[in-house]
Amino acid sequence: MRYFRAVAEEKYVVALPEGHRLPSRAKVRVADLRDEDLIAHTGGGRSAMYDAVAALCRDAGSEPAIRHEVAETSTLVTFVAGTPRVAIVPEPVAQLVVAGTVYRPLASRAVYAGQGPCIDRSRQPVSIAQCTRGGIGGLLVRDLKATGASTSEIGEGPS
């Protein structure tokens, strides 16, 4: 059995190729990306970011046009630099400096809730009760359910 808790909440930024029409803006709205081809982390349950990007687009009233999926963040940023495609990523990704890529804040209140397994100091899995008492704070139920959390004990996820 595995338990998850939110370990960080990070704002989103948009990775854009130099020369794109949007880098001149201080912030980019999700609606501004409506007609853009996107690069995202691999979907199919292998990355929470794929689902997060899709949800951001749908919440803004459009279906995401994810044209390319990648497993590695550095690959994603490199693809942005070398193509006319864009990506929505957590803010820390902007620390990856890749020639040809610029970052702009996403004008959204949405945050990416990074998750980690609940473990004790000896790196052993702990119960959901122990996890929720563990310093960072409460669980983000919606995000936990997205990982496959059961409804009988929030936080129980795939092992």
Residue, then its C-alpha position, 0 to 999 in steps of 0.5 A: m500500500r502506498y500513501f501520497r501527500a502534497v509536498a509542494e504547490e508550484k505556479y505554472v509557467v509557459a515555455l515558449p520558443e524564442g520568436h513566438r508571438l507570446p514572449s512579449r507579454a508579461k503573463v500568458r493566459v491559458a486562453d492565449l494557447r487555444d490554437e497552439d500545439l502543445i508538448a506535454h509530459t507523457g500521458g496514460g497515467r505516467s505523468a500527473m502533468y499531462d492530466a494537469v495541462a489537459a485540465l487547464c485547457r479544458d477549464a479555459g474552454s478548449e481541448p488541448a492540442i497535445r502534439h508531442e509527449v516526452a518523458e523527460t523535462s529537459t527533453l520537453v524544454t529542448f523540443v520547445a526551443g526547436t519547434p513552434r510548440v509550447a508547453i505549460v510546466p511547473e515554475p521550477v522548470a524555468q530554471l532549466v536554461v536552454a537556448g531558444t526557450v523563454y518562460r512566461p508566468l501563466a496568468s492563472r490561480a491554478v497550482y501544480a501540487g507535487q506529490g510524494p509518497c509518505i515515508d518515515r525517517s527510516r524511509q519506510p511507508v507510513s499509514i495515512a494517519q501518520c502521513t497527514r500529521g507529518g509537517i507539510g499539512g493536509l492532503l489534496v483529495r482531488d489530486l490524490k484521487a487522480t493517482g488512484a486513491s480509494t474512496s474508503e481511505i483517502g491517500e491509498g494509491p497504487s503501490 
